[in-house]
Amino acid sequence: MPKRSFFKARDAARALSFAVHEAADGLVARRSPGLRNQLLRAAASVPANIAEGEQQSSNAQALHFLRIALGSTDEVGAHLDTAADAGALSPRRHTACQGTRRVVRVMLHRLIAKLEAESR
């Protein structure tokens, strides 16, 4: 398995999680009941699942966790959009977090493609 690619993806996912945590600190609670916790859990899930995938003994097992991480990036995106639509997240923070999320998503897609190609 491409360890360097896992490291880069996990590092980018940690940056996403940090950016989301910073943004969540500024969420207007009355406009986003429960949303903050959902957002933080989804953001924390991304690097955690990448790390878990890296430790697997087979590509099939690693792919399982990477796909979960990919799904979590989409969940983060949906929660960010909801927070922005509700006026609970500033447009600047929304754009910054979504940009970081897109980078992580691309990295995960590439890593998944590498592992799938190795498995053929």
C-alpha positions in Angstrom: 0.0 0.0 0.0 1.3 3.5 -0.8 2.2 4.7 2.7 3.3 8.2 1.6 -0.1 8.8 0.0 -1.9 7.7 3.2 0.3 10.1 5.1 -0.4 13.0 2.8 -4.2 12.3 2.8 -4.2 12.0 6.6 -2.3 15.2 7.0 -4.7 17.1 4.7 -7.6 15.6 6.6 -6.2 16.7 9.9 -6.0 20.3 8.4 -9.6 20.0 7.4 -10.6 18.8 10.9 -8.7 21.7 12.4 -10.3 24.3 10.0 -13.8 22.9 10.8 -13.1 23.0 14.5 -12.1 26.6 14.2 -15.2 27.4 12.1 -17.4 25.5 14.5 -16.2 27.7 17.4 -18.0 30.6 15.7 -21.2 28.9 14.9 -24.2 30.7 16.1 -25.8 28.1 18.4 -29.3 29.2 18.2 -29.3 29.0 14.4 -27.7 25.6 14.4 -28.9 23.3 17.2 -27.1 20.0 17.0 -25.3 21.0 13.8 -22.0 21.9 15.5 -21.7 18.4 17.0 -22.6 16.6 13.8 -20.1 18.8 11.9 -17.3 18.1 14.4 -17.9 14.4 14.4 -17.9 14.1 10.6 -14.7 16.2 10.4 -12.9 14.0 13.0 -14.0 10.9 11.2 -12.0 11.7 8.1 -8.5 11.5 9.4 -9.4 8.7 11.8 -10.7 6.5 9.0 -7.7 7.2 6.9 -5.4 6.2 9.8 -7.4 3.1 10.3 -7.3 2.2 6.6 -3.5 2.6 6.6 -3.2 0.0 9.3 -5.1 -2.7 7.4 -3.4 -5.8 6.1 -5.2 -5.8 2.7 -6.1 -3.3 0.1 -9.8 -4.4 0.4 -9.8 -3.6 4.1 -8.0 -0.3 3.5 -10.5 0.6 0.8 -13.4 0.1 3.2 -12.0 2.7 5.6 -11.0 5.1 2.8 -14.6 5.0 1.4 -15.9 5.8 4.8 -13.5 8.8 5.0 -14.7 9.9 1.6 -18.3 9.7 2.7 -17.4 11.7 5.8 -15.9 14.5 3.6 -19.3 14.7 1.8 -21.1 14.8 5.2 -18.8 17.7 6.3 -19.6 19.5 3.1 -23.4 19.1 3.6 -23.1 20.3 7.2 -21.0 23.3 6.1 -23.6 24.2 3.5 -26.4 23.9 6.0 -24.6 26.1 8.5 -23.9 28.7 5.8 -27.5 28.6 4.6 -28.8 29.1 8.1 -26.5 32.1 8.6 -24.6 30.3 11.3 -21.3 30.3 9.4 -19.7 33.2 7.6 -19.2 33.0 3.8 -15.5 33.3 4.3 -15.2 30.4 6.7 -17.6 28.4 4.5 -15.5 28.9 1.4 -12.2 28.2 3.2 -13.5 24.9 4.7 -15.1 23.8 1.5 -11.9 24.4 -0.4 -9.9 22.3 2.1 -12.6 19.6 2.0 -12.3 19.5 -1.8 -8.5 18.9 -1.6 -9.0 16.1 0.8 -11.7 14.6 -1.4 -9.4 14.6 -4.4 -6.6 13.0 -2.5 -8.9 10.3 -1.2 -10.2 9.6 -4.7 -6.6 9.3 -6.0 -5.6 7.0 -3.1 -8.7 4.8 -3.7 -7.9 4.6 -7.4 -4.3 3.5 -6.6 -5.4 0.8 -4.2 -8.1 -0.4 -6.6 -5.5 -0.6 -9.4 -3.1 -2.6 -7.2 -5.9 -5.0 -6.3 -6.6 -5.9 -10.0 
